[in-house]
Amino acid sequence: MSVMFKQMIHMENKVDECLQLHTKIHSIEETLTDHNARLKLLEYKSIDMEARSRRNNLIFSGISEHRDENC
């Protein structure tokens, strides 16, 4: 009977360890989801900033110009 009781206590400890690991994994998954969302936002901001910086860098060539032209 005492052997069974010891085995039950051992099993309860293992179950408790599994529950703690499950809680840690859930916490890590939430953190990872948050970091992925932040990374995606930073990626979009970076693309937007790059596009805005390129907007004023257009160079046109091959177009003839005339003096006193109203552009």
C-alpha positions as CSV (number, residue, x, y, z in Angstrom):
1,M,0.0,0.0,0.0
2,S,2.8,2.4,0.8
3,V,4.4,1.6,-2.5
4,M,1.2,2.6,-4.3
5,F,1.0,5.8,-2.2
6,K,4.6,6.7,-3.2
7,Q,3.9,6.1,-6.8
8,M,0.8,8.3,-6.6
9,I,2.7,11.1,-5.1
10,H,5.4,10.7,-7.8
11,M,2.7,10.9,-10.4
12,E,1.1,14.0,-8.8
13,N,4.5,15.6,-8.9
14,K,4.9,14.8,-12.6
15,V,1.4,16.2,-13.3
16,D,2.3,19.4,-11.5
17,E,5.5,19.7,-13.5
18,C,3.6,19.2,-16.7
19,L,1.1,21.9,-15.7
20,Q,3.9,24.3,-14.9
21,L,5.5,23.6,-18.3
22,H,2.2,24.1,-20.0
23,T,1.8,27.5,-18.3
24,K,5.4,28.5,-19.3
25,I,4.8,27.4,-22.9
26,H,1.5,29.4,-23.0
27,S,3.3,32.5,-21.7
28,I,6.1,32.1,-24.3
29,E,3.5,31.7,-27.1
30,E,1.7,34.9,-26.1
31,T,5.0,36.7,-26.0
32,L,6.0,35.4,-29.4
33,T,2.7,36.4,-30.9
34,D,3.1,39.9,-29.5
35,H,6.7,40.1,-30.8
36,N,5.6,38.9,-34.2
37,A,2.9,41.6,-34.4
38,R,5.4,44.3,-33.4
39,L,7.9,43.1,-35.9
40,K,5.3,43.2,-38.7
41,L,4.4,46.8,-37.7
42,L,8.1,47.8,-37.8
43,E,8.4,46.1,-41.1
44,Y,5.5,48.1,-42.6
45,K,6.9,51.3,-41.1
46,S,10.3,50.7,-42.6
47,I,8.8,50.0,-46.0
48,D,6.7,53.2,-45.7
49,M,9.7,55.3,-44.7
50,E,11.8,53.9,-47.5
51,A,9.0,54.6,-50.1
52,R,8.6,58.2,-48.8
53,S,12.3,58.9,-48.9
54,R,12.4,57.7,-52.6
55,R,9.5,59.8,-53.6
56,N,11.6,63.0,-54.0
57,N,14.5,61.2,-55.8
58,L,13.0,61.1,-59.3
59,I,15.4,62.2,-62.2
60,F,13.9,62.8,-65.6
61,S,16.1,62.9,-68.6
62,G,15.6,63.2,-72.4
63,I,12.9,65.8,-72.1
64,S,13.7,69.0,-73.9
65,E,13.4,72.3,-72.0
66,H,12.6,75.8,-73.4
67,R,13.5,79.1,-71.8
68,D,10.6,80.8,-70.0
69,E,8.6,77.6,-70.0
70,N,5.7,77.3,-67.5
71,C,6.0,73.9,-65.9
